Amino acid sequence: MGIGGGGANANANADDEASQASYNWSGHVENGQQRRMRFVSALDPAAVQSAVAGLRPATTVVVSIVVRGDEEVQGATSLLNDWLVKGLPGHRPDVVMNHHTLWVTANSSIKAGMPENVFWLPEYACCEGFMTFTAAGLLPLSLVFGWRIIEKMMAGAHAMDRHFIETTPRHNLPMLLAMTDVWNDILGSSGRVISPFTEALSDYSHFVAAVEAQAYGRGYDVDGVTIRNDKAPSATVIHGGHCGEYDRMLYQGGRTLPVELIIAMDPQTRPWGPMAELLLANHDEAICSFFAHADVLAFGSAPYQPSGQENPNAAGGGAMRGRSSTAAGRMRDSDGTAGARHFRQSSAAPSPDFPFVYRPESDVAEGNRPSTLLLCGRCDALTCGQLVALAEHRAVVAAKLWNVDPFAGSEAGVMRTGEMDRLKSKLSVLYDRIEEGGPEVVDEISDDEGEHPPA
């Protein structure tokens, strides 16, 4: 069980999803069961209940990532520690804590309280957006996958590090992607959409969003000069859904958003049995859908024409070179099919029960939408390490281009700690008054009661 806020949780969660593919290929099993990781990032009772569902305290280890003094993370940790103690009634609480809890922190008071269970974060490793390859990211992942998988992930990151250092800017992938991001921001974009076409990379966009928000999501540069609006970086990454679920907005939306598509060329799992051929064919369709998505963004699409009829608008069209029959392939087929197969009766009159007539002209993409394609050979631990390092170097280069310090500050959550303390104190006063005089005293409580100056 991993507990962490913001970037720390996003880092481990994305790595867990992507490394699971490598774990499945290698077949690592402990006593006939695969270990899995669950995450809690805030004091959401439903999230905590969902995280512990189906778990047994006797076989659970809680790893808490508290960089400085994030009270939300510590509150979630207290909840889960209480769950552990109550689930193991025959053991002393201190014994349960020593055997079932681990901490990754830069908080000296936590280290003093449980020295044997604490993995210390040095000062230089306390930047929330860049903690994947510290104990905050490696400890929970190594518990789940074993060190052999983690070594492969670190080898992938090291390979990307060397590429970043040794390759000229003309062919340097992090630099080229960072300059693309800055250029799109200068042109007026409000961020970018990342659409994974591989299930194991479904959380990659959340990881990238956390890294970039921490690296240069601030409104002042290294000289203290305020930067706003079109002179400031967007530092916004939107999860575009699996296999391009936001097609309509990306193809036809009134605001143009740059799109980043990512896919693994090899299947995520090893096809086997009587369905092997079908699985491989399905993966081929996903790849066709991936490239068709990029084609339509760049070149647009023609109106749908029923099979057997000539489409005059498609003559010489270089955009639609292939056919995609996947569910995500709306407006992507070579004949301009809009994907809504149920509405091909466009020549029929509307009925009283369903007064809708499909109009092909409503499903035409105009093109000229910016997109970037990231292709991985296979989604394994090595690729995962490369992608993590790529995102980190990319964010640092973009921050440098914007003249923003990517390593300033450790936890964004500390900015709301004082306000949280004030509201908690006020709520405590409210509960005390209700216990003393009943619910009717709520309206009598002053707005100033229980307040104290923010820390």
Contacts in CASP RR format, 6 or more apart in sequence:
PFRMAT RR
TARGET T0000
AUTHOR 0000-0000-0000
METHOD contacts of the structure
MODEL  1
MGIGGGGANANANADDEASQASYNWSGHVENGQQRRMRFVSALDPAAVQS
AVAGLRPATTVVVSIVVRGDEEVQGATSLLNDWLVKGLPGHRPDVVMNHH
TLWVTANSSIKAGMPENVFWLPEYACCEGFMTFTAAGLLPLSLVFGWRII
EKMMAGAHAMDRHFIETTPRHNLPMLLAMTDVWNDILGSSGRVISPFTEA
LSDYSHFVAAVEAQAYGRGYDVDGVTIRNDKAPSATVIHGGHCGEYDRML
YQGGRTLPVELIIAMDPQTRPWGPMAELLLANHDEAICSFFAHADVLAFG
SAPYQPSGQENPNAAGGGAMRGRSSTAAGRMRDSDGTAGARHFRQSSAAP
SPDFPFVYRPESDVAEGNRPSTLLLCGRCDALTCGQLVALAEHRAVVAAK
LWNVDPFAGSEAGVMRTGEMDRLKSKLSVLYDRIEEGGPEVVDEISDDEG
EHPPA
1 37 0 8 1.000
1 38 0 8 1.000
1 39 0 8 1.000
1 40 0 8 1.000
1 51 0 8 1.000
1 52 0 8 1.000
1 55 0 8 1.000
1 60 0 8 1.000
1 61 0 8 1.000
1 62 0 8 1.000
1 63 0 8 1.000
1 80 0 8 1.000
2 9 0 8 1.000
2 12 0 8 1.000
2 37 0 8 1.000
2 38 0 8 1.000
2 39 0 8 1.000
2 40 0 8 1.000
2 62 0 8 1.000
2 63 0 8 1.000
2 64 0 8 1.000
2 65 0 8 1.000
2 140 0 8 1.000
3 9 0 8 1.000
3 39 0 8 1.000
3 40 0 8 1.000
3 41 0 8 1.000
3 62 0 8 1.000
3 63 0 8 1.000
3 64 0 8 1.000
3 65 0 8 1.000
3 73 0 8 1.000
3 76 0 8 1.000
3 77 0 8 1.000
3 80 0 8 1.000
4 39 0 8 1.000
4 40 0 8 1.000
4 41 0 8 1.000
4 64 0 8 1.000
4 65 0 8 1.000
4 66 0 8 1.000
4 70 0 8 1.000
4 73 0 8 1.000
4 76 0 8 1.000
5 41 0 8 1.000
5 42 0 8 1.000
5 65 0 8 1.000
5 70 0 8 1.000
5 72 0 8 1.000
5 73 0 8 1.000
6 41 0 8 1.000
6 128 0 8 1.000
6 210 0 8 1.000
6 412 0 8 1.000
7 128 0 8 1.000
7 129 0 8 1.000
7 131 0 8 1.000
7 207 0 8 1.000
7 210 0 8 1.000
7 211 0 8 1.000
7 214 0 8 1.000
8 65 0 8 1.000
8 67 0 8 1.000
8 128 0 8 1.000
8 129 0 8 1.000
8 131 0 8 1.000
8 136 0 8 1.000
8 137 0 8 1.000
9 39 0 8 1.000
9 41 0 8 1.000
9 65 0 8 1.000
10 203 0 8 1.000
10 206 0 8 1.000
10 207 0 8 1.000
10 209 0 8 1.000
10 210 0 8 1.000
10 211 0 8 1.000
11 129 0 8 1.000
11 131 0 8 1.000
11 132 0 8 1.000
11 136 0 8 1.000
11 137 0 8 1.000
11 207 0 8 1.000
11 210 0 8 1.000
11 211 0 8 1.000
11 388 0 8 1.000
12 37 0 8 1.000
12 39 0 8 1.000
12 65 0 8 1.000
12 132 0 8 1.000
12 136 0 8 1.000
12 137 0 8 1.000
12 140 0 8 1.000
12 141 0 8 1.000
13 39 0 8 1.000
13 203 0 8 1.000
13 206 0 8 1.000
13 207 0 8 1.000
14 203 0 8 1.000
14 204 0 8 1.000
14 206 0 8 1.000
14 207 0 8 1.000
14 388 0 8 1.000
15 132 0 8 1.000
15 137 0 8 1.000
15 141 0 8 1.000
15 153 0 8 1.000
15 207 0 8 1.000
15 384 0 8 1.000
15 385 0 8 1.000
15 388 0 8 1.000
16 37 0 8 1.000
16 39 0 8 1.000
16 140 0 8 1.000
16 141 0 8 1.000
16 144 0 8 1.000
16 203 0 8 1.000
17 200 0 8 1.000
17 201 0 8 1.000
17 202 0 8 1.000
17 203 0 8 1.000
17 204 0 8 1.000
18 200 0 8 1.000
18 201 0 8 1.000
18 203 0 8 1.000
18 204 0 8 1.000
18 379 0 8 1.000
18 381 0 8 1.000
18 383 0 8 1.000
18 384 0 8 1.000
18 387 0 8 1.000
19 141 0 8 1.000
19 145 0 8 1.000
19 149 0 8 1.000
19 153 0 8 1.000
19 380 0 8 1.000
19 381 0 8 1.000
19 384 0 8 1.000
20 200 0 8 1.000
21 200 0 8 1.000
21 268 0 8 1.000
21 269 0 8 1.000
21 378 0 8 1.000
21 379 0 8 1.000
21 380 0 8 1.000
22 145 0 8 1.000
22 149 0 8 1.000
22 152 0 8 1.000
22 379 0 8 1.000
22 380 0 8 1.000
22 381 0 8 1.000
22 382 0 8 1.000
22 384 0 8 1.000
23 34 0 8 1.000
23 144 0 8 1.000
23 145 0 8 1.000
23 149 0 8 1.000
24 268 0 8 1.000
24 269 0 8 1.000
25 269 0 8 1.000
25 270 0 8 1.000
25 380 0 8 1.000
26 148 0 8 1.000
26 149 0 8 1.000
28 34 0 8 1.000
28 145 0 8 1.000
28 146 0 8 1.000
28 149 0 8 1.000
35 143 0 8 1.000
35 144 0 8 1.000
35 145 0 8 1.000
36 144 0 8 1.000
37 140 0 8 1.000
37 141 0 8 1.000
37 143 0 8 1.000
37 144 0 8 1.000
38 51 0 8 1.000
38 52 0 8 1.000
38 55 0 8 1.000
39 51 0 8 1.000
40 47 0 8 1.000
40 48 0 8 1.000
40 51 0 8 1.000
40 76 0 8 1.000
40 80 0 8 1.000
41 47 0 8 1.000
41 73 0 8 1.000
41 76 0 8 1.000
42 72 0 8 1.000
42 76 0 8 1.000
43 72 0 8 1.000
43 75 0 8 1.000
43 76 0 8 1.000
43 79 0 8 1.000
48 76 0 8 1.000
48 79 0 8 1.000
48 80 0 8 1.000
51 80 0 8 1.000
52 60 0 8 1.000
52 80 0 8 1.000
52 83 0 8 1.000
57 83 0 8 1.000
57 84 0 8 1.000
57 87 0 8 1.000
57 88 0 8 1.000
57 96 0 8 1.000
57 100 0 8 1.000
58 88 0 8 1.000
60 84 0 8 1.000
60 100 0 8 1.000
61 100 0 8 1.000
61 101 0 8 1.000
61 102 0 8 1.000
61 143 0 8 1.000
62 77 0 8 1.000
62 80 0 8 1.000
62 81 0 8 1.000
62 84 0 8 1.000
62 100 0 8 1.000
62 101 0 8 1.000
62 102 0 8 1.000
63 101 0 8 1.000
63 102 0 8 1.000
63 103 0 8 1.000
63 104 0 8 1.000
63 139 0 8 1.000
63 140 0 8 1.000
63 143 0 8 1.000
64 73 0 8 1.000
64 74 0 8 1.000
64 77 0 8 1.000
64 101 0 8 1.000
64 102 0 8 1.000
64 103 0 8 1.000
64 104 0 8 1.000
64 105 0 8 1.000
65 73 0 8 1.000
65 104 0 8 1.000
65 105 0 8 1.000
65 131 0 8 1.000
65 136 0 8 1.000
65 137 0 8 1.000
66 73 0 8 1.000
66 74 0 8 1.000
66 77 0 8 1.000
66 103 0 8 1.000
66 104 0 8 1.000
66 105 0 8 1.000
66 107 0 8 1.000
66 110 0 8 1.000
67 105 0 8 1.000
67 106 0 8 1.000
67 107 0 8 1.000
67 121 0 8 1.000
67 126 0 8 1.000
67 128 0 8 1.000
67 131 0 8 1.000
67 136 0 8 1.000
67 410 0 8 1.000
67 411 0 8 1.000
68 106 0 8 1.000
68 107 0 8 1.000
68 126 0 8 1.000
68 410 0 8 1.000
68 411 0 8 1.000
68 414 0 8 1.000
69 107 0 8 1.000
69 411 0 8 1.000
69 414 0 8 1.000
69 417 0 8 1.000
70 411 0 8 1.000
70 413 0 8 1.000
70 414 0 8 1.000
71 417 0 8 1.000
71 420 0 8 1.000
71 421 0 8 1.000
72 413 0 8 1.000
72 420 0 8 1.000
77 101 0 8 1.000
81 97 0 8 1.000
81 101 0 8 1.000
84 96 0 8 1.000
84 97 0 8 1.000
84 100 0 8 1.000
84 101 0 8 1.000
85 93 0 8 1.000
85 96 0 8 1.000
85 97 0 8 1.000
88 96 0 8 1.000
88 100 0 8 1.000
97 114 0 8 1.000
97 117 0 8 1.000
98 114 0 8 1.000
98 116 0 8 1.000
98 117 0 8 1.000
101 114 0 8 1.000
101 117 0 8 1.000
102 117 0 8 1.000
102 118 0 8 1.000
102 119 0 8 1.000
102 139 0 8 1.000
103 110 0 8 1.000
103 111 0 8 1.000
103 114 0 8 1.000
103 117 0 8 1.000
103 118 0 8 1.000
103 119 0 8 1.000
104 118 0 8 1.000
104 119 0 8 1.000
104 121 0 8 1.000
104 134 0 8 1.000
104 135 0 8 1.000
104 136 0 8 1.000
104 137 0 8 1.000
104 139 0 8 1.000
105 111 0 8 1.000
105 118 0 8 1.000
105 119 0 8 1.000
105 120 0 8 1.000
105 121 0 8 1.000
106 120 0 8 1.000
106 121 0 8 1.000
106 122 0 8 1.000
106 123 0 8 1.000
106 125 0 8 1.000
106 126 0 8 1.000
106 410 0 8 1.000
110 118 0 8 1.000
111 118 0 8 1.000
111 120 0 8 1.000
119 135 0 8 1.000
119 139 0 8 1.000
120 135 0 8 1.000
121 131 0 8 1.000
121 134 0 8 1.000
121 135 0 8 1.000
121 136 0 8 1.000
125 131 0 8 1.000
125 134 0 8 1.000
125 136 0 8 1.000
126 410 0 8 1.000
127 214 0 8 1.000
127 406 0 8 1.000
127 407 0 8 1.000
127 409 0 8 1.000
127 410 0 8 1.000
128 210 0 8 1.000
128 214 0 8 1.000
128 409 0 8 1.000
128 410 0 8 1.000
128 411 0 8 1.000
128 412 0 8 1.000
129 210 0 8 1.000
129 211 0 8 1.000
129 214 0 8 1.000
129 215 0 8 1.000
129 392 0 8 1.000
130 211 0 8 1.000
130 214 0 8 1.000
130 215 0 8 1.000
130 392 0 8 1.000
130 406 0 8 1.000
130 407 0 8 1.000
131 137 0 8 1.000
132 138 0 8 1.000
132 388 0 8 1.000
132 392 0 8 1.000
133 154 0 8 1.000
133 157 0 8 1.000
133 388 0 8 1.000
138 150 0 8 1.000
141 149 0 8 1.000
141 150 0 8 1.000
141 153 0 8 1.000
142 150 0 8 1.000
145 381 0 8 1.000
149 381 0 8 1.000
150 381 0 8 1.000
152 380 0 8 1.000
152 381 0 8 1.000
152 382 0 8 1.000
153 381 0 8 1.000
153 382 0 8 1.000
153 384 0 8 1.000
153 385 0 8 1.000
153 388 0 8 1.000
154 385 0 8 1.000
155 382 0 8 1.000
155 385 0 8 1.000
156 381 0 8 1.000
156 382 0 8 1.000
156 383 0 8 1.000
156 384 0 8 1.000
156 385 0 8 1.000
156 386 0 8 1.000
156 389 0 8 1.000
157 385 0 8 1.000
157 386 0 8 1.000
157 388 0 8 1.000
157 389 0 8 1.000
158 389 0 8 1.000
159 382 0 8 1.000
159 386 0 8 1.000
160 173 0 8 1.000
160 174 0 8 1.000
160 385 0 8 1.000
160 386 0 8 1.000
160 389 0 8 1.000
160 390 0 8 1.000
160 393 0 8 1.000
161 389 0 8 1.000
161 393 0 8 1.000
163 172 0 8 1.000
163 173 0 8 1.000
164 172 0 8 1.000
164 173 0 8 1.000
164 174 0 8 1.000
164 175 0 8 1.000
164 389 0 8 1.000
164 393 0 8 1.000
167 173 0 8 1.000
169 175 0 8 1.000
169 176 0 8 1.000
173 390 0 8 1.000
174 390 0 8 1.000
174 393 0 8 1.000
174 394 0 8 1.000
174 396 0 8 1.000
174 397 0 8 1.000
175 397 0 8 1.000
177 372 0 8 1.000
177 390 0 8 1.000
177 394 0 8 1.000
178 393 0 8 1.000
178 394 0 8 1.000
178 395 0 8 1.000
178 397 0 8 1.000
178 398 0 8 1.000
178 401 0 8 1.000
179 397 0 8 1.000
179 401 0 8 1.000
180 258 0 8 1.000
180 372 0 8 1.000
181 192 0 8 1.000
181 233 0 8 1.000
181 258 0 8 1.000
181 394 0 8 1.000
181 398 0 8 1.000
182 233 0 8 1.000
182 398 0 8 1.000
182 401 0 8 1.000
182 402 0 8 1.000
184 191 0 8 1.000
184 192 0 8 1.000
184 258 0 8 1.000
184 370 0 8 1.000
185 191 0 8 1.000
185 233 0 8 1.000
185 234 0 8 1.000
186 230 0 8 1.000
188 230 0 8 1.000
189 234 0 8 1.000
189 256 0 8 1.000
189 257 0 8 1.000
189 258 0 8 1.000
189 370 0 8 1.000
190 234 0 8 1.000
190 236 0 8 1.000
190 255 0 8 1.000
190 257 0 8 1.000
191 234 0 8 1.000
191 235 0 8 1.000
191 236 0 8 1.000
191 237 0 8 1.000
191 238 0 8 1.000
191 257 0 8 1.000
191 258 0 8 1.000
192 234 0 8 1.000
192 236 0 8 1.000
192 237 0 8 1.000
192 238 0 8 1.000
192 257 0 8 1.000
192 258 0 8 1.000
192 259 0 8 1.000
192 260 0 8 1.000
193 237 0 8 1.000
193 238 0 8 1.000
193 239 0 8 1.000
193 240 0 8 1.000
193 246 0 8 1.000
193 250 0 8 1.000
193 257 0 8 1.000
193 258 0 8 1.000
193 259 0 8 1.000
193 260 0 8 1.000
194 204 0 8 1.000
194 205 0 8 1.000
194 208 0 8 1.000
194 237 0 8 1.000
194 238 0 8 1.000
194 239 0 8 1.000
194 240 0 8 1.000
194 259 0 8 1.000
194 260 0 8 1.000
194 261 0 8 1.000
194 262 0 8 1.000
195 205 0 8 1.000
195 240 0 8 1.000
195 241 0 8 1.000
195 242 0 8 1.000
195 243 0 8 1.000
195 244 0 8 1.000
195 245 0 8 1.000
195 246 0 8 1.000
195 259 0 8 1.000
195 260 0 8 1.000
195 261 0 8 1.000
195 262 0 8 1.000
195 293 0 8 1.000
196 202 0 8 1.000
196 204 0 8 1.000
196 205 0 8 1.000
196 241 0 8 1.000
196 242 0 8 1.000
196 243 0 8 1.000
196 262 0 8 1.000
196 263 0 8 1.000
197 242 0 8 1.000
197 243 0 8 1.000
197 244 0 8 1.000
197 261 0 8 1.000
197 262 0 8 1.000
197 263 0 8 1.000
197 286 0 8 1.000
197 287 0 8 1.000
197 289 0 8 1.000
197 290 0 8 1.000
198 262 0 8 1.000
198 263 0 8 1.000
198 264 0 8 1.000
198 268 0 8 1.000
198 286 0 8 1.000
198 376 0 8 1.000
198 379 0 8 1.000
199 242 0 8 1.000
199 268 0 8 1.000
200 264 0 8 1.000
200 268 0 8 1.000
200 379 0 8 1.000
201 262 0 8 1.000
201 263 0 8 1.000
201 264 0 8 1.000
201 379 0 8 1.000
201 387 0 8 1.000
202 241 0 8 1.000
202 242 0 8 1.000
204 262 0 8 1.000
204 387 0 8 1.000
205 237 0 8 1.000
205 238 0 8 1.000
205 239 0 8 1.000
205 240 0 8 1.000
206 239 0 8 1.000
207 388 0 8 1.000
207 391 0 8 1.000
208 237 0 8 1.000
208 391 0 8 1.000
209 236 0 8 1.000
209 237 0 8 1.000
209 238 0 8 1.000
209 239 0 8 1.000
211 391 0 8 1.000
211 392 0 8 1.000
211 395 0 8 1.000
212 235 0 8 1.000
212 236 0 8 1.000
212 237 0 8 1.000
212 391 0 8 1.000
212 395 0 8 1.000
212 398 0 8 1.000
213 235 0 8 1.000
213 236 0 8 1.000
213 237 0 8 1.000
213 412 0 8 1.000
214 406 0 8 1.000
214 412 0 8 1.000
215 235 0 8 1.000
215 395 0 8 1.000
215 396 0 8 1.000
215 398 0 8 1.000
215 399 0 8 1.000
215 404 0 8 1.000
215 406 0 8 1.000
216 233 0 8 1.000
216 235 0 8 1.000
216 395 0 8 1.000
216 398 0 8 1.000
216 399 0 8 1.000
216 402 0 8 1.000
216 404 0 8 1.000
216 406 0 8 1.000
217 233 0 8 1.000
217 235 0 8 1.000
217 404 0 8 1.000
218 404 0 8 1.000
218 408 0 8 1.000
219 226 0 8 1.000
219 227 0 8 1.000
219 228 0 8 1.000
219 232 0 8 1.000
219 404 0 8 1.000
220 226 0 8 1.000
220 227 0 8 1.000
220 404 0 8 1.000
221 227 0 8 1.000
221 402 0 8 1.000
221 403 0 8 1.000
221 404 0 8 1.000
221 405 0 8 1.000
222 403 0 8 1.000
222 404 0 8 1.000
222 405 0 8 1.000
223 403 0 8 1.000
227 402 0 8 1.000
232 402 0 8 1.000
233 398 0 8 1.000
233 399 0 8 1.000
233 402 0 8 1.000
233 404 0 8 1.000
238 257 0 8 1.000
240 246 0 8 1.000
243 286 0 8 1.000
243 289 0 8 1.000
243 326 0 8 1.000
243 327 0 8 1.000
243 328 0 8 1.000
244 250 0 8 1.000
244 261 0 8 1.000
244 293 0 8 1.000
244 328 0 8 1.000
245 328 0 8 1.000
247 293 0 8 1.000
247 328 0 8 1.000
247 329 0 8 1.000
247 330 0 8 1.000
247 331 0 8 1.000
248 330 0 8 1.000
249 257 0 8 1.000
250 257 0 8 1.000
250 259 0 8 1.000
250 297 0 8 1.000
250 369 0 8 1.000
251 296 0 8 1.000
251 297 0 8 1.000
251 300 0 8 1.000
251 301 0 8 1.000
251 331 0 8 1.000
251 365 0 8 1.000
251 366 0 8 1.000
251 367 0 8 1.000
251 369 0 8 1.000
252 365 0 8 1.000
252 366 0 8 1.000
256 369 0 8 1.000
256 370 0 8 1.000
257 369 0 8 1.000
258 369 0 8 1.000
258 370 0 8 1.000
258 371 0 8 1.000
258 372 0 8 1.000
259 297 0 8 1.000
259 369 0 8 1.000
259 370 0 8 1.000
259 371 0 8 1.000
259 372 0 8 1.000
260 371 0 8 1.000
260 372 0 8 1.000
260 373 0 8 1.000
260 374 0 8 1.000
261 290 0 8 1.000
261 293 0 8 1.000
261 294 0 8 1.000
261 371 0 8 1.000
261 372 0 8 1.000
261 373 0 8 1.000
261 374 0 8 1.000
262 373 0 8 1.000
262 374 0 8 1.000
262 375 0 8 1.000
262 376 0 8 1.000
263 286 0 8 1.000
263 287 0 8 1.000
263 290 0 8 1.000
263 374 0 8 1.000
263 375 0 8 1.000
263 376 0 8 1.000
264 376 0 8 1.000
264 377 0 8 1.000
264 378 0 8 1.000
264 379 0 8 1.000
264 383 0 8 1.000
265 287 0 8 1.000
265 375 0 8 1.000
265 376 0 8 1.000
265 377 0 8 1.000
265 378 0 8 1.000
266 377 0 8 1.000
266 378 0 8 1.000
266 379 0 8 1.000
267 279 0 8 1.000
267 280 0 8 1.000
267 283 0 8 1.000
268 379 0 8 1.000
271 277 0 8 1.000
271 279 0 8 1.000
271 280 0 8 1.000
285 324 0 8 1.000
285 325 0 8 1.000
285 326 0 8 1.000
286 326 0 8 1.000
288 322 0 8 1.000
288 323 0 8 1.000
288 324 0 8 1.000
288 326 0 8 1.000
289 324 0 8 1.000
289 326 0 8 1.000
289 328 0 8 1.000
289 329 0 8 1.000
289 332 0 8 1.000
290 373 0 8 1.000
291 373 0 8 1.000
292 320 0 8 1.000
292 322 0 8 1.000
292 324 0 8 1.000
292 329 0 8 1.000
292 332 0 8 1.000
292 333 0 8 1.000
293 328 0 8 1.000
293 329 0 8 1.000
293 332 0 8 1.000
293 371 0 8 1.000
294 371 0 8 1.000
294 373 0 8 1.000
295 318 0 8 1.000
295 319 0 8 1.000
295 320 0 8 1.000
295 321 0 8 1.000
295 332 0 8 1.000
296 319 0 8 1.000
296 320 0 8 1.000
296 331 0 8 1.000
296 332 0 8 1.000
296 365 0 8 1.000
296 367 0 8 1.000
297 365 0 8 1.000
297 367 0 8 1.000
297 369 0 8 1.000
297 370 0 8 1.000
297 371 0 8 1.000
298 319 0 8 1.000
298 367 0 8 1.000
298 368 0 8 1.000
298 369 0 8 1.000
298 371 0 8 1.000
299 317 0 8 1.000
299 318 0 8 1.000
299 319 0 8 1.000
299 320 0 8 1.000
299 367 0 8 1.000
300 319 0 8 1.000
300 364 0 8 1.000
300 365 0 8 1.000
300 366 0 8 1.000
300 367 0 8 1.000
300 368 0 8 1.000
301 319 0 8 1.000
301 320 0 8 1.000
301 331 0 8 1.000
301 332 0 8 1.000
301 336 0 8 1.000
301 363 0 8 1.000
301 364 0 8 1.000
301 365 0 8 1.000
301 367 0 8 1.000
302 311 0 8 1.000
302 313 0 8 1.000
302 314 0 8 1.000
302 317 0 8 1.000
302 320 0 8 1.000
302 335 0 8 1.000
302 336 0 8 1.000
302 364 0 8 1.000
303 311 0 8 1.000
303 313 0 8 1.000
303 336 0 8 1.000
303 360 0 8 1.000
303 361 0 8 1.000
303 363 0 8 1.000
303 364 0 8 1.000
304 333 0 8 1.000
304 335 0 8 1.000
304 336 0 8 1.000
304 337 0 8 1.000
304 338 0 8 1.000
304 360 0 8 1.000
304 363 0 8 1.000
305 311 0 8 1.000
305 314 0 8 1.000
305 335 0 8 1.000
305 336 0 8 1.000
305 360 0 8 1.000
306 344 0 8 1.000
307 335 0 8 1.000
311 335 0 8 1.000
311 336 0 8 1.000
314 320 0 8 1.000
314 334 0 8 1.000
314 335 0 8 1.000
314 336 0 8 1.000
319 367 0 8 1.000
320 332 0 8 1.000
320 333 0 8 1.000
320 334 0 8 1.000
320 335 0 8 1.000
320 336 0 8 1.000
321 334 0 8 1.000
322 333 0 8 1.000
322 334 0 8 1.000
323 333 0 8 1.000
323 334 0 8 1.000
323 335 0 8 1.000
324 332 0 8 1.000
324 333 0 8 1.000
325 333 0 8 1.000
329 339 0 8 1.000
330 337 0 8 1.000
330 338 0 8 1.000
330 339 0 8 1.000
330 340 0 8 1.000
330 363 0 8 1.000
331 337 0 8 1.000
331 338 0 8 1.000
331 339 0 8 1.000
331 363 0 8 1.000
331 364 0 8 1.000
331 365 0 8 1.000
333 339 0 8 1.000
336 360 0 8 1.000
336 363 0 8 1.000
338 358 0 8 1.000
338 360 0 8 1.000
338 362 0 8 1.000
338 363 0 8 1.000
339 363 0 8 1.000
340 358 0 8 1.000
340 363 0 8 1.000
343 356 0 8 1.000
343 358 0 8 1.000
344 358 0 8 1.000
345 358 0 8 1.000
346 357 0 8 1.000
346 358 0 8 1.000
346 359 0 8 1.000
346 360 0 8 1.000
348 357 0 8 1.000
349 357 0 8 1.000
350 356 0 8 1.000
350 357 0 8 1.000
376 383 0 8 1.000
376 386 0 8 1.000
376 387 0 8 1.000
377 383 0 8 1.000
395 406 0 8 1.000
396 406 0 8 1.000
399 405 0 8 1.000
399 406 0 8 1.000
400 406 0 8 1.000
417 455 0 8 1.000
418 454 0 8 1.000
418 455 0 8 1.000
419 454 0 8 1.000
421 452 0 8 1.000
421 454 0 8 1.000
421 455 0 8 1.000
422 451 0 8 1.000
422 452 0 8 1.000
422 454 0 8 1.000
425 450 0 8 1.000
425 451 0 8 1.000
425 452 0 8 1.000
426 449 0 8 1.000
426 450 0 8 1.000
426 451 0 8 1.000
428 450 0 8 1.000
429 445 0 8 1.000
429 449 0 8 1.000
429 450 0 8 1.000
430 442 0 8 1.000
430 445 0 8 1.000
433 441 0 8 1.000
433 442 0 8 1.000
433 444 0 8 1.000
433 445 0 8 1.000
434 441 0 8 1.000
434 442 0 8 1.000
END
